[in-house]
């Protein structure tokens, strides 16, 4: 791996939430959602992040978007440390890093039409100030995500879930980002529509040279779309490897247990279920087991 | 020969909405034998949950069962009075829902939930009901059942709550269990445990299970027979082997192809089904899948009958009609040939 190719560099990221405070305002109960995570995402690749609910995968995504301030650690984007930047200095990064969320029903403002929805990020970042020019840009974006020009003046309730997710994607791409955090972008969609959206994400990645962080719990789709995958458990990464390597040669017992639970769509497939009970004492540091394959296991 | 437990014939269910009549289920016929697991697969809005609710007699206004016959172990359910329903619902047909987070009452203990059902339906006394509850919890794999009975739902994880729901459903020893997306809200490792539990319960007793899901993997692992629903109709029906290895309906073929294949090295492109499901307020005449189908032809404007392909394997598509087959074979460039070899 070439070091100069790194777009996102996460170093020892920690995010703790204070759940309870005593009367002097000191934290008494702390939830360690992310507890020391390090990984790198290279330019143009798709990095998959998998794990069960509560593993901290979405929190990592939100930290990369700087929706949260971190408790500890640093995130370097294109060589610059974002951790300590104020809102004003962050603004250029807010354009370069965009996001797509799970629920296409609640992530679009029902009172705005498609033109306004996609135009809003352009407005904020001062792109296409001419109204006519902007409309053209939006119309061509719509075509890229498989919608039509006549959809410009429609409202979110007139679209199906898959179409709404296409609008969310167009909105994210409207400011020409370099890095997109996709947090469960297809989980709320029907099987036949999921494939449409995944294909489109792959096409757009080719066309615009995008880098993705793809967070999901559907393990077979993550394997399909990702170049490399990180497996999270209790706020820590337990294994990071190329996706084929991870699925064919998992080293960590948790990864093995997780992979063996995928229901295979083949009635004759014999699945041997592997169970895993976490050990006491937490997760050790990641070590390189073979080139590019890191595992946190003795 | 196995005994036929449930027969659904030509079921039609509609919902009155402000925009018109939503024909959620349009002529569904199904059956289930004793001891088998039938999977009902389909996308959202395909009518799979409405079919299940009709079997339980849970269609409430604005919904209405317009026509159809539901026969359960020799009794016609469609004409039952509410008080007769109570002898069947819960007792002989039980249901498990998708969301274990909202199906339990947060201010009652797990023990209250279970003993209420047992005392009401089986007429046992307080102490006996408690013992029975302990036995049931143990059966669904909950450790320390005596202590767990005194706990409240918020002290249980999602997987554990679903186990409690299954225990409640099984408390009256039903003949038929309807599970509507029982694992959709759960993590994969927990899903695997619940599916193992269902399989194990089925092996131990003569329970029949209707499993409603959109996950083809779950169907392949658990079910013996499958009905594929689309646009309020059963598109194809057959054993899991027939459906997964020899699908005869383009919709089934499309669904199977849109799942990523577990192959190494080469990253193949997914094959989606283009378009979106039909609007059931004003459903198109003819085959509901026509607009998205790669094989669509003029004949599809008429509703195809259910073609018998093999024993128990039926598909509702004109491609299985003898005269259509001949016609396509006679053509120099069969329009659907390439799409058939997708896998």
Interface residues (C-beta under 8 A of the other chain):
Chain A: X52 X53 X160 X162 X163 X190 X191 X192 X193 X194 X195 X196 X198 X199 X202 X217 X219 X220 X221 X223 X224 X244 X247 X248 X257 X258 X260 X261 X262 X263 X264 X265 X266 X267 X268 X269 X271 X273
Chain B: X43 X44 X187 X188 X189 X190 X191 X192 X195 X196 X214 X215 X216 X217 X218 X219 X220 X221 X240 X241 X244 X245 X254 X255 X256 X258 X259 X260 X262 X264 X265 X267 X269 X270 X271 X272 X273 X274 X276 X277
